[in-house]
Amino acid sequence: MLRQDSGDDIEDVSLFDADDEASRRAKKAKLRHPVASFFHLFFRVSAIVVYLLCELLTSSFIACMVTIILLLSCDFWAVKNVTGRLMVGLRWWNQVDDDGRSQWIFESRKVSAQGSKASSEAESRIFWLGLISCPMIWVIFAFSALFSFKVKWLAVVIMGVVLQGANLYGYIRCKVGSRKNLTSMATSYLGKQFLRQTVAKDDQTAS
C-alpha cells in the first residue's frame, strides 16, 4: 500500500490491482499455443498461395492439384481435431448412428474454477480470422474460375470451399449452438429491433 501524506485527506492506493490488470492483459495477448496458431494458418494460406502461383511455378496441372488437395486435407484435419481444441476450446464431429441418422456432436472446454479458459484473446482472433476469411477467398476463386471458364480448376476450388466451409459451419454451430438456437437468436434480435422502433415512434408522437 502506498500512503500519500498531505494536508488533505489521506488516500490509500493499491499497487497490486494495476499489476494484476497488466498481467491479465499480457496473458490475453500472449500466444499459449504458438505451434498450433502457426499450423492453423500455414496449411490454408499455403493452399491459396499454391493456387495463385502454380501456373507460374510449373506447367503440370496434376502436380498443382495434388499439392493443393493435400494442403486442404491437412488443414481440414488439423483445424477440426487440433487447433480448434487448443486455440478456442471447441471441437465438433459428425457421426451416423445405427438408424442411419446423421448426428452433430459438439464439445466445449469447461471454464476453470477461477473463471478463466486456457485460450487467449490473441489466439481466438487468429483462429476465427483464418477460419472465416479463407473460405470466403475460395468462394471468390470459385466464381472467378466459373466466369473465366477454367473448368479444370473448378473441381480444386470446390474442394477448397467444401473442406474449409465444413470446418467453418461446424465451429459456428459449436460456438452458438444448434440451428434451433440460431433461429431463436434471430427471432429475439428482430423482436428487440421492432420494440425499439415502436418505442421511438411513441416518443416522437408524444413530443
Backbone as a chain_set.jsonl record, in Angstrom:
{"seq": "MLRQDSGDDIEDVSLFDADDEASRRAKKAKLRHPVASFFHLFFRVSAIVVYLLCELLTSSFIACMVTIILLLSCDFWAVKNVTGRLMVGLRWWNQVDDDGRSQWIFESRKVSAQGSKASSEAESRIFWLGLISCPMIWVIFAFSALFSFKVKWLAVVIMGVVLQGANLYGYIRCKVGSRKNLTSMATSYLGKQFLRQTVAKDDQTAS", "coords": {"N": [[0.842, -1.199, 0.0], [0.465, 2.241, -0.765], [1.019, 5.208, 0.872], [-0.21, 8.429, 0.884], [0.82, 11.431, 2.106], [-0.413, 14.491, 3.093], [-1.82, 17.795, 3.435], [-4.431, 17.369, 2.91], [-7.053, 14.877, 2.816], [-6.038, 11.582, 3.738], [-5.009, 9.206, 1.428], [-5.272, 5.895, 0.387], [-3.648, 3.862, -1.873], [-3.73, 1.092, -3.932], [-1.141, -0.953, -5.024], [-1.221, -3.333, -6.243], [-3.442, -3.928, -7.797], [-3.118, -2.734, -10.301], [-0.911, -4.145, -11.186], [-1.979, -6.741, -11.331], [-3.93, -6.324, -13.295], [-2.329, -5.656, -15.48], [-0.904, -8.041, -15.783], [-2.988, -9.761, -16.442], [-3.782, -8.702, -18.921], [-1.46, -9.18, -20.37], [-1.433, -11.974, -20.414], [-3.719, -12.434, -21.922], [-2.954, -11.407, -24.373], [-0.856, -13.013, -25.064], [0.416, -15.744, -26.968], [-0.501, -18.861, -26.272], [-0.313, -21.292, -27.475], [1.71, -21.437, -29.733], [2.652, -23.083, -31.838], [0.366, -24.457, -32.708], [-1.133, -22.226, -33.503], [0.425, -21.359, -35.633], [0.271, -23.524, -37.509], [-2.421, -23.505, -37.89], [-2.852, -21.435, -39.67], [-0.954, -21.985, -41.601], [-1.357, -24.246, -43.412], [-3.772, -23.591, -44.767], [-3.265, -21.045, -45.841], [-1.05, -21.666, -47.387], [-2.194, -23.366, -49.302], [-3.774, -21.519, -50.704], [-1.795, -19.794, -51.709], [-0.321, -21.557, -53.341], [-2.295, -22.165, -55.223], [-2.584, -19.67, -56.471], [-0.048, -19.231, -57.569], [0.735, -21.475, -58.952], [0.599, -21.878, -61.736], [2.633, -20.265, -62.582], [4.84, -21.449, -61.451], [4.98, -24.127, -62.304], [4.089, -26.189, -65.093], [2.544, -28.389, -64.824], [-0.55, -29.532, -64.271], [-1.587, -31.63, -62.761], [0.269, -32.029, -60.68], [0.003, -29.599, -59.3], [-2.704, -29.745, -58.544], [-2.754, -32.034, -56.88], [-1.021, -31.183, -54.85], [-2.403, -28.967, -53.769], [-4.791, -30.186, -52.886], [-3.772, -31.951, -50.972], [-2.749, -30.095, -49.107], [-5.139, -28.824, -48.373], [-6.498, -30.985, -47.231], [-4.825, -31.64, -45.063], [-5.119, -29.252, -43.663], [-7.875, -29.341, -43.05], [-8.005, -31.575, -41.312], [-6.234, -30.775, -39.247], [-7.363, -28.365, -38.261], [-9.907, -29.233, -37.48], [-9.39, -31.209, -35.538], [-7.243, -30.442, -33.889], [-6.261, -27.606, -33.738], [-8.605, -26.111, -33.213], [-9.442, -27.176, -30.771], [-7.284, -26.529, -29.094], [-6.886, -23.735, -29.409], [-9.349, -22.337, -29.132], [-10.867, -23.933, -27.543], [-12.898, -25.598, -28.562], [-14.618, -28.285, -30.203], [-15.8, -30.366, -32.817], [-17.734, -32.924, -34.377], [-19.164, -35.199, -36.771], [-21.356, -37.896, -36.791], [-22.775, -41.043, -37.778], [-25.556, -42.742, -36.64], [-26.854, -45.968, -35.549], [-29.31, -46.139, -36.774], [-28.952, -44.858, -39.128], [-29.088, -42.135, -39.13], [-27.755, -38.863, -39.253], [-25.719, -37.267, -36.902], [-24.777, -34.357, -35.186], [-22.127, -33.558, -33.08], [-20.918, -31.693, -30.387], [-18.275, -30.194, -28.56], [-17.11, -28.342, -25.78], [-14.6, -26.55, -24.069], [-14.395, -26.688, -20.567], [-14.931, -24.06, -18.203], [-12.509, -22.928, -15.904], [-12.103, -23.062, -12.276], [-11.417, -20.515, -11.494], [-12.687, -19.041, -13.356], [-11.488, -18.643, -15.8], [-10.221, -19.409, -19.078], [-8.177, -21.68, -21.007], [-7.363, -20.665, -23.409], [-6.248, -17.749, -25.217], [-7.069, -14.291, -25.961], [-5.727, -13.366, -28.211], [-5.106, -15.735, -29.601], [-7.706, -16.599, -30.102], [-8.637, -14.592, -31.839], [-6.905, -14.997, -34.039], [-7.654, -17.586, -34.74], [-10.444, -17.397, -35.493], [-10.297, -15.45, -37.477], [-8.709, -16.667, -39.489], [-10.355, -18.872, -39.947], [-12.72, -17.804, -41.005], [-12.035, -16.001, -43.099], [-10.518, -17.396, -45.089], [-12.267, -19.452, -46.325], [-14.009, -17.635, -47.596], [-12.296, -16.512, -49.485], [-11.861, -18.76, -51.12], [-14.414, -19.063, -52.143], [-14.557, -16.773, -53.74], [-12.57, -17.487, -55.57], [-13.915, -19.616, -56.742], [-16.083, -18.41, -58.137], [-14.544, -16.874, -59.868], [-13.163, -18.844, -61.366], [-15.356, -20.02, -62.548], [-16.573, -18.003, -64.129], [-14.478, -17.355, -65.799], [-14.207, -19.593, -67.257], [-12.464, -21.661, -66.518], [-12.498, -24.653, -66.324], [-11.085, -26.915, -65.493], [-9.907, -26.131, -63.111], [-12.023, -25.799, -61.485], [-12.945, -27.995, -60.0], [-10.917, -28.265, -58.086], [-11.147, -25.851, -56.713], [-13.745, -26.047, -55.711], [-13.343, -28.138, -53.957], [-11.767, -26.827, -52.056], [-13.657, -24.966, -51.085], [-15.582, -26.692, -49.982], [-14.183, -28.251, -47.996], [-13.002, -26.291, -46.254], [-15.25, -24.777, -45.762], [-16.836, -26.63, -44.421], [-15.517, -26.918, -41.958], [-15.828, -24.289, -41.026], [-18.65, -24.105, -40.818], [-19.116, -26.146, -38.937], [-17.759, -25.174, -36.634], [-19.051, -22.765, -36.184], [-21.638, -23.641, -35.535], [-20.888, -25.057, -33.295], [-20.088, -22.987, -31.671], [-22.302, -21.215, -31.317], [-24.457, -22.859, -30.945], [-27.186, -25.083, -31.715], [-29.219, -25.282, -34.758], [-31.743, -24.563, -34.017], [-31.265, -22.868, -31.869], [-30.004, -20.804, -33.26], [-32.157, -19.868, -34.76], [-33.872, -18.962, -32.725], [-32.268, -16.955, -31.652], [-32.148, -15.144, -33.802], [-34.865, -14.506, -34.011], [-35.286, -13.299, -31.513], [-33.582, -11.096, -31.754], [-34.775, -9.652, -33.875], [-37.215, -9.113, -32.682], [-36.444, -7.396, -30.589], [-35.463, -5.237, -32.077], [-37.821, -4.407, -33.353], [-39.323, -3.638, -31.11], [-37.788, -1.495, -30.162], [-38.084, 0.324, -32.291], [-40.829, 0.786, -32.128], [-41.072, 1.986, -29.586], [-39.55, 4.279, -30.066], [-41.131, 5.561, -32.007], [-43.409, 6.074, -30.482], [-42.373, 7.869, -28.629], [-41.753, 10.021, -30.322], [-44.31, 10.707, -31.176], [-45.48, 11.484, -28.781], [-43.974, 13.719, -28.162]], "CA": [[0.0, 0.0, 0.0], [1.203, 3.496, -0.843], [0.319, 6.222, 1.659], [0.064, 9.785, 0.427], [0.664, 12.344, 3.233], [-0.547, 15.904, 2.728], [-2.772, 18.466, 4.291], [-5.769, 16.881, 2.598], [-7.344, 13.546, 3.349], [-5.036, 10.557, 3.439], [-5.563, 8.294, 0.423], [-4.567, 4.635, 0.223], [-3.66, 3.418, -3.26], [-3.206, -0.268, -4.048], [-0.193, -1.153, -6.118], [-1.336, -4.684, -6.787], [-4.509, -4.005, -8.792], [-2.555, -2.417, -11.613], [-0.061, -5.268, -11.591], [-2.845, -7.844, -11.725], [-4.554, -5.981, -14.579], [-1.304, -5.754, -16.522], [-0.604, -9.456, -16.017], [-4.116, -10.354, -17.156], [-3.71, -8.283, -20.317], [-0.332, -9.878, -21.008], [-1.834, -13.353, -20.656], [-4.678, -12.445, -23.017], [-2.273, -11.109, -25.625], [0.187, -13.997, -25.309], [0.034, -16.965, -27.66], [-0.176, -20.005, -25.423], [-0.052, -22.435, -28.359], [2.239, -20.834, -30.965], [2.754, -24.076, -32.918], [-0.992, -24.647, -33.225], [-1.505, -20.996, -34.21], [1.156, -21.336, -36.91], [-0.274, -24.501, -38.447], [-3.802, -23.131, -38.201], [-2.803, -20.574, -40.852], [0.04, -22.42, -42.589], [-1.887, -25.113, -44.461], [-4.787, -22.928, -45.594], [-2.623, -19.978, -46.605], [-0.196, -22.312, -48.383], [-3.058, -23.83, -50.395], [-4.153, -20.346, -51.508], [-0.596, -19.323, -52.414], [-0.032, -22.518, -54.414], [-3.319, -21.979, -56.266], [-2.332, -18.425, -57.198], [1.267, -19.2, -58.219], [1.116, -22.763, -59.529], [0.802, -21.766, -63.176], [3.934, -19.625, -62.786], [5.911, -22.317, -60.968], [5.046, -25.365, -63.071], [3.042, -26.368, -66.104], [1.849, -29.642, -64.528], [-1.793, -29.327, -63.54], [-1.777, -32.722, -61.806], [1.099, -31.753, -59.511], [-0.624, -28.498, -58.555], [-3.957, -30.208, -57.957], [-2.444, -32.932, -55.769], [-0.445, -30.383, -53.757], [-3.458, -28.159, -53.143], [-5.712, -31.073, -52.169], [-3.07, -32.414, -49.775], [-2.721, -28.994, -48.135], [-6.505, -28.636, -47.874], [-6.83, -32.119, -46.366], [-4.087, -31.437, -43.806], [-5.751, -28.143, -42.952], [-9.156, -29.794, -42.511], [-7.775, -32.443, -40.157], [-5.584, -30.032, -38.169], [-8.315, -27.411, -37.665], [-11.019, -29.957, -36.865], [-9.01, -32.071, -34.424], [-6.151, -29.949, -33.055], [-6.177, -26.169, -33.456], [-9.84, -25.643, -32.591], [-9.453, -27.602, -29.365], [-6.256, -25.828, -28.336], [-6.93, -22.27, -29.507], [-10.618, -21.767, -28.656], [-11.546, -24.874, -26.659], [-14.082, -26.141, -29.211], [-14.401, -29.419, -31.094], [-17.048, -30.878, -33.381], [-17.659, -34.002, -35.356], [-20.448, -35.707, -37.251], [-21.358, -39.349, -36.846], [-24.021, -41.676, -38.208], [-25.93, -43.741, -35.651], [-27.273, -47.272, -36.079], [-30.504, -45.965, -37.603], [-28.59, -44.162, -40.363], [-29.282, -40.697, -38.981], [-26.532, -38.093, -39.025], [-25.778, -36.51, -35.658], [-23.694, -33.422, -34.913], [-21.711, -33.589, -31.684], [-20.079, -30.543, -30.104], [-17.624, -30.163, -27.258], [-16.562, -27.045, -25.403], [-13.752, -26.631, -22.881], [-15.026, -26.179, -19.355], [-14.284, -22.931, -17.547], [-11.86, -23.32, -14.66], [-12.706, -22.53, -11.045], [-11.153, -19.075, -11.443], [-13.462, -18.371, -14.393], [-10.658, -18.363, -16.964], [-10.021, -20.5, -20.009], [-6.773, -21.871, -21.362], [-7.067, -19.949, -24.641], [-6.086, -16.308, -25.066], [-7.809, -13.495, -26.938], [-4.947, -13.309, -29.445], [-5.325, -16.996, -30.307], [-9.09, -16.628, -30.569], [-8.734, -13.732, -33.033], [-6.218, -15.678, -35.136], [-8.446, -18.749, -35.143], [-11.656, -17.031, -36.21], [-9.928, -14.72, -38.688], [-8.349, -17.647, -40.501], [-11.474, -19.767, -40.224], [-13.758, -17.133, -41.776], [-11.539, -15.316, -44.293], [-10.048, -18.309, -46.142], [-13.376, -19.947, -47.148], [-14.506, -16.557, -48.457], [-11.363, -16.405, -50.609], [-12.126, -19.872, -52.028], [-15.67, -18.755, -52.848], [-14.185, -15.828, -54.799], [-11.888, -18.292, -56.584], [-14.912, -20.422, -57.453], [-16.752, -17.542, -59.114], [-13.557, -16.489, -60.871], [-12.95, -19.982, -62.263], [-16.588, -20.275, -63.291], [-16.808, -16.976, -65.142], [-13.367, -17.358, -66.756], [-14.283, -20.881, -67.958], [-11.358, -22.545, -66.151], [-13.232, -25.8, -65.81], [-10.195, -27.863, -64.828], [-9.624, -25.657, -61.762], [-13.262, -25.679, -60.724], [-13.011, -29.09, -59.035], [-9.992, -27.946, -56.995], [-11.71, -24.74, -55.941], [-14.897, -26.572, -54.982], [-12.788, -28.891, -52.83], [-11.401, -25.854, -51.032], [-14.873, -24.418, -50.483], [-16.253, -27.726, -49.188], [-13.412, -28.629, -46.811], [-12.899, -25.191, -45.298], [-16.609, -24.401, -45.378], [-17.333, -27.596, -43.432], [-14.963, -26.524, -40.661], [-16.476, -23.047, -40.613], [-20.012, -24.429, -40.406], [-19.075, -26.911, -37.705], [-17.355, -24.365, -35.477], [-20.111, -21.788, -35.903], [-22.667, -24.36, -34.777], [-20.316, -25.385, -31.991], [-19.971, -21.757, -30.889], [-23.583, -20.579, -30.988], [-25.47, -23.852, -30.649], [-27.871, -25.766, -32.811], [-29.977, -24.419, -35.669], [-32.868, -24.035, -33.256], [-30.767, -21.709, -31.123], [-29.798, -19.726, -34.223], [-33.474, -19.306, -35.093], [-34.371, -18.207, -31.578], [-31.468, -15.74, -31.54], [-32.589, -14.214, -34.838], [-36.203, -14.025, -33.648], [-35.135, -12.386, -30.385], [-32.984, -9.862, -32.238], [-35.781, -8.916, -34.637], [-38.206, -8.615, -31.733], [-35.884, -6.24, -29.889], [-35.428, -4.113, -33.007], [-39.193, -3.924, -33.533], [-39.725, -2.96, -29.88], [-37.103, -0.203, -30.119], [-38.719, 1.211, -33.264], [-42.147, 1.15, -31.605], [-40.856, 2.945, -28.5], [-39.079, 5.534, -30.652], [-42.287, 6.223, -32.633], [-44.279, 6.587, -29.41], [-41.731, 9.066, -28.064], [-41.901, 11.114, -31.284], [-45.715, 11.108, -31.174], [-45.748, 12.178, -27.535], [-43.333, 15.019, -28.193]], "C": [[0.875, 1.245, 0.0], [0.389, 4.567, -0.128], [0.783, 7.598, 1.21], [-0.24, 10.755, 1.563], [0.631, 13.775, 2.722], [-1.531, 16.538, 3.688], [-4.184, 18.014, 4.051], [-5.976, 15.519, 3.244], [-6.262, 12.575, 2.907], [-5.678, 9.507, 2.532], [-4.67, 7.063, 0.322], [-4.745, 4.155, -1.2], [-3.031, 2.049, -3.334], [-2.291, -0.369, -5.254], [-0.412, -2.481, -6.831], [-2.433, -4.797, -7.84], [-3.972, -3.745, -10.18], [-1.665, -3.544, -12.116], [-0.89, -6.445, -12.053], [-3.489, -7.586, -13.079], [-3.557, -6.104, -15.712], [-0.966, -7.209, -16.83], [-1.732, -10.145, -16.756], [-4.102, -9.964, -18.623], [-2.581, -8.984, -21.052], [-0.694, -11.318, -21.325], [-2.825, -13.435, -21.809], [-3.998, -12.236, -24.359], [-1.248, -12.163, -25.995], [-0.379, -15.208, -26.033], [0.465, -18.155, -26.804], [0.145, -21.254, -26.243], [0.478, -21.901, -29.693], [2.341, -21.816, -32.124], [1.382, -24.313, -33.547], [-1.46, -23.414, -34.0], [-0.831, -20.913, -35.573], [0.523, -22.279, -37.926], [-1.739, -24.247, -38.759], [-3.859, -22.274, -39.468], [-1.928, -21.139, -41.964], [-0.585, -23.209, -43.727], [-2.864, -24.37, -45.367], [-4.195, -21.781, -46.41], [-1.726, -20.57, -47.696], [-1.024, -22.813, -49.568], [-3.47, -22.671, -51.297], [-2.973, -19.846, -52.321], [-0.248, -20.252, -53.575], [-1.038, -22.364, -55.549], [-3.029, -20.74, -57.111], [-1.054, -18.489, -58.034], [1.611, -20.475, -58.977], [1.367, -22.676, -61.03], [2.117, -21.068, -63.505], [5.088, -20.551, -62.416], [6.074, -23.574, -61.81], [3.889, -25.415, -64.061], [2.232, -27.637, -65.865], [0.612, -29.363, -63.677], [-1.988, -30.395, -62.468], [-0.972, -32.467, -60.534], [0.498, -30.65, -58.66], [-1.883, -28.969, -57.851], [-3.692, -31.094, -56.747], [-1.895, -32.155, -54.58], [-1.514, -29.593, -53.023], [-4.404, -29.038, -52.335], [-5.062, -31.628, -50.904], [-3.028, -31.332, -48.7], [-4.105, -28.756, -47.539], [-6.903, -29.762, -46.923], [-6.108, -32.015, -45.025], [-4.7, -30.324, -42.982], [-7.064, -28.583, -42.313], [-8.949, -30.639, -41.255], [-7.21, -31.648, -38.981], [-6.566, -29.088, -37.477], [-9.414, -28.146, -36.914], [-10.608, -30.663, -35.581], [-7.999, -31.459, -33.454], [-6.31, -28.468, -32.718], [-7.45, -25.624, -32.819], [-9.898, -25.987, -31.118], [-8.466, -26.805, -28.532], [-6.481, -24.321, -28.287], [-8.207, -21.668, -28.954], [-11.401, -22.74, -27.774], [-12.815, -25.454, -27.232], [-13.697, -27.334, -30.076], [-15.745, -29.927, -31.575], [-16.749, -32.094, -34.239], [-19.067, -34.478, -35.675], [-20.357, -37.22, -37.338], [-22.747, -39.858, -37.22], [-24.348, -42.786, -37.223], [-26.399, -45.032, -36.334], [-28.496, -47.171, -36.981], [-30.207, -45.241, -38.909], [-28.79, -42.663, -40.304], [-27.964, -40.014, -38.634], [-26.7, -37.222, -37.783], [-24.543, -35.623, -35.536], [-23.404, -33.445, -33.422], [-20.712, -32.466, -31.455], [-19.504, -30.654, -28.701], [-17.057, -28.771, -27.025], [-15.759, -27.215, -24.127], [-14.458, -26.008, -21.684], [-14.221, -25.015, -18.787], [-13.714, -23.39, -16.219], [-12.549, -22.677, -13.461], [-12.494, -21.034, -10.913], [-11.915, -18.313, -12.514], [-12.669, -18.055, -15.634], [-10.53, -19.609, -17.809], [-8.561, -20.538, -20.41], [-6.39, -21.106, -22.618], [-6.983, -18.452, -24.373], [-6.88, -15.586, -26.145], [-7.065, -13.425, -28.261], [-5.139, -14.584, -30.26], [-6.736, -17.083, -30.856], [-9.264, -15.773, -31.824], [-8.089, -14.41, -34.239], [-7.071, -16.837, -35.657], [-9.644, -18.341, -35.994], [-11.362, -16.236, -37.476], [-9.558, -15.687, -39.805], [-9.507, -18.526, -40.907], [-12.511, -19.125, -41.137], [-13.228, -16.591, -43.105], [-11.157, -16.28, -45.417], [-11.182, -18.952, -46.937], [-13.972, -18.878, -48.056], [-13.606, -16.37, -49.677], [-11.61, -17.533, -51.608], [-13.443, -19.688, -52.773], [-15.407, -17.774, -53.989], [-13.471, -16.565, -55.926], [-12.884, -19.108, -57.4], [-15.64, -19.6, -58.504], [-15.795, -17.134, -60.228], [-13.313, -17.617, -61.867], [-14.177, -20.258, -63.118], [-16.774, -19.278, -64.419], [-15.667, -16.873, -66.156], [-13.246, -18.687, -67.497], [-13.041, -21.744, -67.723], [-11.946, -23.783, -65.487], [-12.324, -26.751, -65.04], [-9.875, -27.444, -63.39], [-10.872, -25.639, -60.884], [-13.369, -26.777, -59.668], [-12.107, -28.822, -57.838], [-10.571, -26.868, -56.098], [-12.911, -25.203, -55.127], [-14.438, -27.399, -53.785], [-12.371, -27.951, -51.701], [-12.607, -25.275, -50.326], [-15.515, -25.432, -49.552], [-15.494, -28.02, -47.9], [-13.342, -27.5, -45.792], [-14.267, -24.681, -44.878], [-17.19, -25.348, -44.344], [-16.798, -27.268, -42.04], [-15.615, -25.253, -40.136], [-17.885, -23.31, -40.094], [-20.032, -25.174, -39.08], [-18.734, -26.074, -36.493], [-18.369, -23.262, -35.173], [-21.232, -22.449, -35.11], [-22.172, -24.732, -33.385], [-20.274, -24.159, -31.083], [-21.327, -21.246, -30.419], [-24.683, -21.582, -30.711], [-26.104, -24.421, -31.89], [-28.621, -24.776, -33.671], [-31.195, -23.823, -34.979], [-32.462, -22.817, -32.469], [-30.521, -20.532, -32.039], [-31.117, -19.054, -34.566], [-34.01, -18.465, -33.95], [-33.593, -16.918, -31.378], [-31.903, -14.707, -32.561], [-33.957, -13.641, -34.505], [-36.134, -13.02, -32.506], [-34.569, -11.043, -30.836], [-34.008, -9.015, -32.998], [-36.855, -8.344, -33.717], [-37.711, -7.393, -30.979], [-35.842, -5.02, -30.805], [-36.822, -3.524, -33.22], [-39.668, -3.155, -32.31], [-39.067, -1.592, -29.785], [-37.745, 0.787, -31.086], [-40.084, 1.675, -32.768], [-42.032, 2.195, -30.503], [-40.421, 4.287, -29.055], [-40.234, 6.289, -31.313], [-43.223, 6.813, -31.59], [-43.712, 7.847, -28.799], [-41.892, 10.256, -29.004], [-43.341, 11.626, -31.298], [-46.048, 11.918, -29.92], [-45.133, 13.573, -27.524], [-44.011, 15.944, -29.209]], "O": [[1.899, 1.296, 0.681], [-0.77, 4.812, -0.464], [1.977, 7.897, 1.16], [-1.397, 10.906, 1.957], [1.533, 14.214, 2.009], [-2.011, 15.902, 4.626], [-5.058, 18.243, 4.887], [-5.197, 15.074, 4.088], [-5.655, 12.729, 1.847], [-6.752, 8.986, 2.832], [-3.453, 7.182, 0.187], [-5.872, 4.051, -1.686], [-1.914, 1.854, -2.854], [-2.626, 0.071, -6.354], [0.151, -2.72, -7.9], [-2.366, -5.678, -8.697], [-4.322, -4.446, -11.13], [-1.657, -3.865, -13.305], [-0.559, -7.085, -13.051], [-3.592, -8.487, -13.911], [-3.894, -6.6, -16.787], [-0.764, -7.574, -17.988], [-1.49, -11.009, -17.598], [-4.379, -10.797, -19.486], [-2.723, -9.343, -22.221], [-0.316, -11.837, -22.375], [-2.791, -14.386, -22.59], [-4.408, -12.813, -25.366], [-0.807, -12.204, -27.144], [-1.496, -15.649, -25.759], [1.657, -18.414, -26.64], [0.805, -22.169, -25.75], [-0.248, -21.916, -30.687], [2.141, -21.431, -33.276], [1.254, -24.364, -34.77], [-2.111, -23.544, -35.037], [-1.43, -20.456, -36.546], [0.266, -21.89, -39.065], [-2.248, -24.716, -39.777], [-4.806, -22.377, -40.247], [-2.127, -20.818, -43.136], [-0.368, -22.881, -44.894], [-2.798, -24.496, -46.59], [-4.59, -21.574, -47.557], [-1.654, -20.033, -48.801], [-0.595, -22.693, -50.715], [-3.513, -22.821, -52.518], [-3.127, -19.508, -53.495], [0.083, -19.789, -54.667], [-0.661, -22.428, -56.719], [-3.21, -20.76, -58.328], [-0.981, -17.869, -59.095], [2.677, -20.553, -59.587], [2.268, -23.342, -61.541], [2.661, -21.259, -64.593], [6.176, -20.459, -62.984], [7.196, -24.04, -62.008], [2.858, -24.769, -63.879], [1.317, -27.931, -66.634], [0.722, -29.002, -62.506], [-2.497, -30.101, -61.386], [-1.478, -32.669, -59.43], [0.482, -30.75, -57.433], [-2.11, -28.631, -56.689], [-4.328, -30.931, -55.705], [-2.254, -32.428, -53.435], [-1.528, -29.553, -51.792], [-4.781, -28.679, -51.22], [-5.725, -31.763, -49.875], [-3.244, -31.614, -47.522], [-4.232, -28.513, -46.339], [-7.571, -29.518, -45.919], [-6.699, -32.269, -43.976], [-4.796, -30.425, -41.759], [-7.34, -28.239, -41.164], [-9.635, -30.443, -40.252], [-7.653, -31.824, -37.846], [-6.599, -29.017, -36.249], [-9.81, -27.726, -35.826], [-11.388, -30.716, -34.631], [-7.902, -31.906, -32.311], [-6.475, -28.11, -31.552], [-7.37, -24.749, -31.957], [-10.352, -25.182, -30.305], [-8.764, -26.442, -27.394], [-6.289, -23.698, -27.243], [-8.166, -20.59, -28.361], [-12.489, -22.405, -27.306], [-13.733, -25.779, -26.479], [-12.592, -27.391, -30.615], [-16.721, -29.92, -30.825], [-15.643, -32.256, -34.755], [-20.022, -34.198, -34.951], [-19.4, -37.763, -37.891], [-23.754, -39.184, -37.004], [-23.527, -43.673, -36.988], [-26.339, -45.153, -37.558], [-28.7, -48.017, -37.851], [-31.112, -45.03, -39.716], [-28.675, -41.984, -41.324], [-27.171, -40.515, -37.837], [-27.704, -36.525, -37.634], [-23.416, -36.069, -35.752], [-24.316, -33.363, -32.6], [-19.769, -32.3, -32.229], [-20.158, -31.141, -27.779], [-16.588, -28.11, -27.951], [-16.171, -27.929, -23.213], [-15.045, -24.931, -21.785], [-12.994, -24.987, -18.877], [-14.353, -24.149, -15.49], [-13.457, -21.859, -13.611], [-13.303, -20.349, -10.286], [-11.82, -17.089, -12.592], [-13.125, -17.266, -16.461], [-10.707, -20.726, -17.323], [-7.807, -19.588, -20.197], [-5.202, -20.911, -22.873], [-7.575, -17.949, -23.418], [-7.31, -16.196, -27.123], [-7.689, -13.423, -29.322], [-5.314, -14.521, -31.477], [-6.942, -17.587, -31.959], [-9.954, -16.174, -32.761], [-8.652, -14.403, -35.334], [-7.19, -17.038, -36.866], [-9.842, -18.872, -37.087], [-12.105, -16.338, -38.452], [-10.031, -15.55, -40.934], [-9.637, -18.889, -42.076], [-13.12, -19.811, -41.957], [-13.899, -16.71, -44.13], [-11.445, -16.007, -46.582], [-11.074, -19.001, -48.163], [-14.396, -19.183, -49.17], [-14.093, -16.101, -50.775], [-11.575, -17.3, -52.816], [-13.569, -20.117, -53.92], [-15.965, -17.92, -55.077], [-13.729, -16.305, -57.101], [-12.716, -19.272, -58.609], [-15.799, -20.045, -59.641], [-16.186, -17.057, -61.393], [-13.26, -17.381, -63.074], [-14.06, -20.678, -64.269], [-17.097, -19.663, -65.543], [-15.867, -16.359, -67.257], [-12.309, -18.892, -68.269], [-12.611, -22.473, -68.617], [-11.901, -23.942, -64.268], [-12.746, -27.333, -64.041], [-9.602, -28.295, -62.543], [-10.774, -25.479, -59.667], [-13.835, -26.52, -58.557], [-12.479, -29.115, -56.702], [-10.496, -26.959, -54.873], [-13.076, -24.796, -53.977], [-15.065, -27.369, -52.726], [-12.597, -28.246, -50.527], [-12.595, -25.108, -49.107], [-15.947, -25.081, -48.454], [-16.09, -28.038, -46.823], [-13.59, -27.714, -44.605], [-14.43, -24.203, -43.755], [-17.956, -24.923, -43.479], [-17.536, -27.331, -41.057], [-15.919, -25.148, -38.948], [-18.268, -22.793, -39.045], [-20.849, -24.885, -38.206], [-19.343, -26.235, -35.436], [-18.525, -22.87, -34.016], [-21.721, -21.887, -34.13], [-22.935, -24.725, -32.419], [-20.409, -24.28, -29.865], [-21.484, -20.883, -29.254], [-25.764, -21.185, -30.274], [-25.594, -24.245, -32.996], [-28.666, -23.583, -33.371], [-31.629, -22.72, -35.309], [-33.208, -21.841, -32.395], [-30.788, -19.389, -31.669], [-31.196, -17.829, -34.655], [-34.543, -17.377, -34.172], [-34.164, -15.9, -30.985], [-32.019, -13.525, -32.237], [-34.198, -12.447, -34.685], [-36.834, -12.008, -32.521], [-35.003, -9.988, -30.374], [-34.097, -7.805, -32.79], [-37.346, -7.236, -33.934], [-38.473, -6.452, -30.752], [-36.145, -3.906, -30.377], [-36.992, -2.306, -33.263], [-40.342, -2.133, -32.445], [-39.71, -0.626, -29.373], [-37.932, 1.955, -30.746], [-40.456, 2.832, -32.967], [-42.788, 3.167, -30.475], [-40.869, 5.328, -28.575], [-40.317, 7.513, -31.202], [-43.766, 7.903, -31.773], [-44.447, 8.782, -28.483], [-42.137, 11.375, -28.553], [-43.574, 12.829, -31.417], [-46.79, 12.9, -29.975], [-45.7, 14.501, -26.947], [-43.598, 17.093, -29.37]]}, "num_chains": 1, "name": "protein.A"}
